């Protein structure tokens, strides 16, 4: 199971511990005098943000600037009460505005193409990373035993043509980011943007991460995850009831508010990595899912049916993806998903959605034949990747395809890889 970490948890419990510079902040329950003092010290302006477990807060209109204490108090109450991408904030908080000469994007994740973590840096921070061209971002593998050193980071920054006066301090700061990642059991972490002041000082101005709860490193002393309000959708509630009805196979979902990819994901930690890749690359997954645990046919069919009934009509792409399984019978899960698709089309009408598949494990060949039969019967375009293709590459492909799909959905490519 993974624990999601957001900006306020990072500001309060991790940034100072790992020597990562961040803006000053004030929580919503602060006294009026403290809010007034903060505004005076910050140049008469502050940014109100919601403490909520979802991304794209700015696009949802939930991040605003304020210039006096009364306005700050009003906006803190308003923002704390907003529903943002289907999620309810726990509270709201003020952060100090940081003037910037430029912004930077960084992300660390376990990358199956390298079989180890990878570190991505771009000097085009603040933008959706999928909109940044390859020439403006660099990804390198990081040896978990040797770690990341300032020389490696300096080389990347110089290749990206970073101002030489800021390279030294930036390099040491990004090494601290890596130290936090590897010391806490994180499976993914993103800071976007870093705002670099005209004097060359970096500040981590937004943060999100996932921690593997089964990793012993996640037992951080005096580290607490607060409870966040639940605002379950009918889809989540029905899936939770379905999951609780049997212990055979997992059926876990958590709505993310995306509008592009319907993700049928397998493999615990792999599911989190796939979801993070989709989000970073603009795939906008509808939910986080984990459907492993060798589900029998009836179990997998019921799981797929619920997912399709609630989400398939609005999806731009169906993604069926997981790492190489040890015990899950691929033919059973694929047969169940294929039958659920066929039955959905018979009940709702003709489908027109591309399907991307990547999986490995026992009885894979039989499984691929069964899912191909269903997709070709429905005349759906599909791409199938074998177990030798890293899941992050498949997720990247799916995100790019979903992004490129036109409104009338004319992709017609059928191929197996």
N, C-alpha and C positions, 0 to 999 in steps of 0.2 A: 504494500500500500504506500502511496506517496502523499506527502504533506505539501500543500501549496503555500508559498510565502509571498507576501506582498510588500509594498513600500514601507508602510508604517512599522510593521514587524522588523524590517531591515533597519530602519532608522533607530528604533528603540533598543534592539537587542543584538544586532550583528555588526553594524558599521563601525562603531567605536572599538569593539572587541578585536576587529581585524584591520584596524587602522585605515579605513576607507573614508575619505573626506566626503561629507554630505552637507546639504543646506541645514540651517537651523530650523526647528519646527516647534509648533505649539498645538496641543490637542484641544478639542472642542470644549472640554470641561474646565479649561483654564479660566482664571478670574479675568474680569474686564481689564483690570490694571495690567495684568501680564500681557494680554493681547495688545493693549495700547503701547506698552513698552517695546514689544516685539516690532510693531510697525514703525516706531520711532527709530529703532536700531537698524531696521532693514530698509531705510530710505523712504518710509511712508507708503509702502506697498507690500502685499503678501498674496500668495496663491492658495486658494481653498481647494482641497482635494478630498474625495470620499475614501474611507477605509473599507474597501470592498474587494471580494475575491473574483475580479474579472478584469480583463484588459480593455483597451480602447476607451478609457474614461473620458479623454478629451473629445473624441468624436461623438460621444454620447452627451456632450454639453455639461459634463459634471465637474469640470475644472475651470474655475473663474478667478479673476484678479479682483482684489478689494483694496481700498485706499484709506479707510478710516475704521475705528473700532466698532462702531455701530453696524456698519455695512458688513464687517467681518462676522460679527455675532449672528446677524440675520442669515447670511449665506451659509455659515457653518450648520445652522439648523435646517435650512432648506436642502443643502446637499446631502446631509445625513439621512434625510427622509426620501430621497429619490430612489426609484427602482432603475437599476443600470444593467442593461443586457440581461434582464431577468433575475438580477441579484440585488439584495438589500444591503446597504452599508451597515457596518457595526457602529461607526461614528464618522466624524470628519476631522480634518486638521488643517492648520496653516503651515505653509513652508515659505522659506525666504527665497525671493527671486534672485537668481544668479545671472549677472551680465556675462555674455559669452562672446568671445572672438570666433569660436567655432564649436560645433557639437560632434560627438563621437558615439558610435554604436559598438557594443561588445556583447558576445554571447559565448557561453561554454556549455557543451553538451557531450554526452557519450555518443560517439559516432561509429556506427557499425562498419562503415567503409574503411576506417582506420583501425578498428578493434581497440580503440582507446579514446579518451576525451579529445575534443578538438576545440580550438580557440579561434573565434572570428572577430575581426576588427574592421571597422569602416569609419572614415572621417566624415561620413554623411549621416550622422546621428540625428534622431528625431523623425526621420522618414521611415515609411514602411520598407523593410529591408529588401522585399522583393522588387521594389522600384529602383534599387541601387544597382548599377551595372557592375559586372565582375571586376572591372579594372579599378573600382573604388572600394573593394573589400578583399580581405585575405583571410583564408582559413588554414590553420596549421594543426597537425596532431601534437599532443603533449604526452610524453611518457609519464605514466603515473608514478613511476619509481624515481625518475630524475626530476620531475616537476618542471615548472616554467621559470626561466631566469630572465633578468632584465635585459641581457644581451639579445635574446630571442625577440623580445618585445620591441626593443630599439630598432632592430633590423626591419621588422614589419612596419613600424611607424615611418622609418626612413623611406621604405619602398612606396609607402602611401603619400610621400612628400609632406610629411608633417613638419611644422616649424621646428628647426633644430634646437631652439632655445627651450622648447617644452618637452622634448623627447625624454630627457633624463628623469624628471619628476613623474611624467606620465608612465614611463616604464616601471618604475618602482611601485606606483599606485596599482597598475594592472597586475603586477605580481601579487599584491595583497588581495586583489579580487580572486585570483587563482587559489591562493592559500585558503581563503574562506570556502571556496567551492570544494576543494579536496579534503578539507578538515571537518566538514559538516555532513557528509553523506549526500550531497546534492547530486542529482542526475541531470539537471539543467539549471542555468542561471543567465539572466539577461539584465544588463544595465543600458537603458536607452531613454534619454540621452545622458551621456556625460557632457556637462557644460564646462568648457575651458575658458577661464576669464582672460581678459586682455593681458593680465600679469602672468599668465601661464599656469594658474592653479586649477586642477581638475575637481569637479564635484559630481558625484553620482546623483542624478536628479530623478530617476525613476528606476524601479527594480521589480523583478519577479523571478521566482525560482521554484523548483520542486525538489523535495528531499525524500530519499528512500528510507522509510521508517524502519525497514528491516536491517539497515546498515548500522553497525554499532556506533559509527561516528555521529549518527544523528542524535545520540543521547548527550546533547550539549548541556553542560551545567547551567542551571538557572535560566534555561530557555523554555519559554511557554508560548503555545499557540492559543490565542483567545478564541472563544466560541463566536461564530458568525451566524447571523439570522438565517433561518432556512426559508426559502421561498420556492418550494418545489413546484414544478410544472405538472400538469396531468400525466405527461409522458414519464417524468421521473417517478411519480407516485405509482403508476401502474407497473413500471419496471422494478421498482423496489418491492412491491407486493409479489411480483412474479419471481424475483430473486429469492425472496424469503420462503417461497412455496416448496423449494427443494434445495438440497445441498449438492445436487449433481450438476456441476458446471457453474461457472460464474456468470452473472448477468448484471454488471454494475455500469451505471451511466451517471454523468453529471453534465447538465446543460451548460453550454459555453456561449450561446447566443449567436453562433455563426450562421451564415446563410448560403454556404457553397457546398461543402463536402459532408456527406453522411458517412461516418466512419464506423465500420464493423472491425474492431481491433482486438487482437489477441496477444497475451503475453506479459501482463503485469507491467514491469518496468519498461518494456518495449512500447507498450501502449502510451505511456507518458512521453517517451522520446519522440514517437511518431506525432503525437498531438502537438508537442512543442514545435516540431519541424513544420507542421502544417500551419500553425499560427504565425511563425516567423516568416514563412514564405507566402503568406497571404491566402492560404487555403480556406480560412474561416470555417473550421470544423463546427458542426452543429452541437456536438457533445463529446465529452471524454468517455471512452468505453473500454471495458475489459471483459471479453466473452470466452476466456480460456477454461481450463480445468476439465478437458475432455467431456464436453456435454453430450449426452445421448441425442438421438435424432429429434425426439419430441421436444426436448429442452431447447435445442438450438433453433428449431422451427418456430417455437413460440417466441423466443427472443427476437429473431429476425422479423417476425410478423408485427410485433409491437413497434419495433424501430421503423418499419416501412409504413405502417398505418399512420404514425404521427409525423413522419419527416420526409418520406420519399417524394411526395408531390411538390415539395419546395426545394429539393436538393438539385444542385447542378451536376453532381458527380457522386457515384457510389464507390467507396474505397473499402476493400476487404484485404486486411493486411495484418501480418504478425511475424514474429521471428520464427526460427526453425523449432518446431515443437518436438518434445521427447515422447510424450504419451498421448497427446490429442490425435484422434483419427481424423485426418484431413478430409477423407471421402465422406464421412458422416456429417461434418459441419458444412462442407460445400454442398452436399446434396440437400440438406435442410434449407440453407440460404437460397439455393436455386429454386426449390419447390415453393418457398415463401414468395419469391419474386414472381414466379409464374402465376400463383394463386392471386397475388395482388393485382396483376395485370388483368386476370380474368374477371375480378370483381370491380376494379376501378377503371379499366380501359387501357388502351395501348400506352406503353412506356416509351420515353425518348430520353435516355440518360446514359452517358458513358460509364463504364465500369473499369476500375483499375484493381488488379489483384496481385498480391505478393505473399507467398507462404512457403513453408517447408515442413517436413515431418512425415510420420508414418502414413503410408497409402496415399502419397501425394499425387501420383499419376492418375489413379482412379478418381481422386477428388477433382483434378483439373478436367478430366473428361466429362464428369457429371456437371460441373458448373458451366463448361463450354456448351454442353448440350442445351442447358436452360437458356443461356444468353443468346445462342443462335436461334433457338425456337422463338424467342422474343424479338429477334433482329436488333439486338442492342450492340453498339460498338464496345469493344473491350481490349484491354492490354493485360497480359499475364506475365509476371516476372517470377523467375525461379528462385530457389533458396540461396543461390550464389550472389544475388543482388542485395546489397544492404538496404534495410528498411528505410533508412533516412533518404536514400536516393529515390526509392519508390515514392515516399511521401513528398519529396521535392517535385518529382515528376507530376504527381497527382495535383499538387497545389498549382503548379504552372499551367496544367491543362485546364483546371477549373477556372483559373483566372482568364484564360484565353477563350473560353467557350463563348460563342456569340449567343444572343438572346434566343435565336431560333434553333440553336444547338445542332449544327450541321456536321459535327465530327462523325466520321464513319470508318475509322481505322480499326480493323480486326487483326491482331497479331499476338503471337506468343513469343516470350523472350526467355 
